[in-house]
């Protein structure tokens, strides 16, 4: 078994049996699919052997009583048994039984056979621990891979960011102690598309409740050099790459009690120092926040399908999208109504009748047995599956665009120093800005979407007045401020009248309608009715996976500064970015225990075949992305904060934990190929589940 279940089986072409929900019909299909092929294959038996007269359906029932490894061994006995042991009907039964897959779920599109799928979920899932890295001296909060899969970066409360070589055994490539820059710790990292730069986000030293943070950009080619530093507030905006040479950061400004504005800035990664008139950042969006909430955890999705929309769609729909500052009642109506014709929502993908049902199903805590049945979990088992709509599986691996990378023009041979001279904002692929936010309380409970278009970065800054003129102007302003402080309200009013001016009126920031024209509108908000703690995009940027901890059913929030209690279990929601609708969910899955008033993140990651997430029960979890079943859990000694797949090798997974350790997991197949002696193994859920009777 160490080399994998299928390591002793010879490769051969497999024939497919006709799939049917009726077991008798399937048995007949098994017989019909093999009898003609075996008519002239019985010459290896003795003429009077009873095996000659056993019908194929009987063989099927016998084989289904055995373990798959035993059937593989039996298949090496003779030609007839070999072909019988490879029949797809048998392997479909094994697959549904051992991996607890519903019979209604068809074989994954593009898969060769049920046998090959069984092999993939046995031999090609990251399952054995091959490395344990202990170079961090504190909790490891985040891990991210380069796009070429050759490097990964880790962030920790020890203040370091470390870049690792991902080849076995993993070694340190570069590291930097961010405490030299007055950082408290590093929290998040992300490579740019060309893997030439690394964005690192962290927290500044300050008071315990300080929200001050910073983003640093490093080169990862020809030396680990600091390129630029950008302020970032609050620190849990994290920052993200907008293009290969531009990144997004945030700022938070309070306007009134519980009311603030989040400003997102577009920054150059290579900030010129040769001219004071060359701009290095530009304001991108300004959003309105109510009830002490703010924009957090921003990310950018490349959405080439938005090019298919007819011209003028955005103008028609932008006014119907929900505003980040709309009242709670208005937002609820917009989110749940059928009249929201969103940007990037082709009618061919819009299920008119289903949307109303889906909005009801996804109210956290509702026990509604519709498309996504709620299955209570036993205390010892958190292997809850991801339940998808049929729409998801119909379109799985059949999207219009193979990858979001299609709209990026990479040039691996381009020198890092030359890249700063190019403007990569021209002819950009259509994008969505995605973030978490709130409206009822300060904890993030909504996912916001803003279509990005017409982004222009100024070439030159207006030099404005000279230094001498600016100093004189500042002195006059100070003198006027002293005079105003000594004047009464009536005197100030008369002063304005004498100067034929209108006295300034402070806007009523609490009344959004009166100040709406000062802010950008959000195109779509999806309320998950729980505390959002992590998000991850699929490799093609088509689907967004979200970790959240649900609120109690029908909980009424009376004080925005006192958020609702949250469940210990983490839900996963799946959102289709083509329709901006939820197409999947997993209820009451992996665990989390942090109180609702604290800031925390449990990051998840998505690759072509699998979904993985950390948890606070000292394990990470992995699900098959198509079938939705939980396959394994990976043990640590404390909270697992982050996970990441190698984007070039789905059989490699990295997990990071509060136990100060980084663990690397590879598949049985990979470990054997690399000649690695594993140092540990994950828990396989299929081995812990009772087997159904298929006799």
Secondary structure, DSSP 8 states (H G I E B T S, - for coil): -TT-TTTTS-----------S-HHHHHHHHHHHHHHHHTT-GGGS-TT-GGGGS-HHHHHHHHHTS-HHHHHHHTTS-HHHHHHHT-HHHHHHHHHHHTT--TTS---TT-S-HHHHHHHHHHSS--EEEEEE---SS-EEEEEE-TTSSEEEEEETTSEEEEEE-SSS-EEEEEEEGGGGTEEEEEEEEE-TTSSEEEEEEEES--TT--EEEEEEEE-SSS--EEEEEEEESGGG--EESSSSEEEEEEEEEEETTEEEEEEEEEESS---S-TTS--EEEEEEEEE-TT---EEEEEEE-GGGGGS-TTHHHHHTTTS--TTS-HHHHHHHHH-S----TT--GGG--HHHHHHHHHHTSTT----SSS------TT------EE-HHHHHHTT--SSS-GGGG----TTS-HHHHTTS-TTTT---EEEEEEE-SSSSS--EEEEEEE------SS----S-HHHHHHHHHHHHHHHHHHHHS-HHHHHHHHHHTT--------TT-HHHHGGGS---SEEEE-SEEEEEEEE-TTS-EEEEEEEEB-TT-----TTS---B-SB-EEEEEETTTTEEEEEE-S-SB----TTS-----EEE-SSEEEE-BSSSEEEEEETTT--EEEEEE-SS-EEEEEEETTEEEEEEEEETTS-EEEEE-HHHHHHHT---SEE-EEGGGTS------
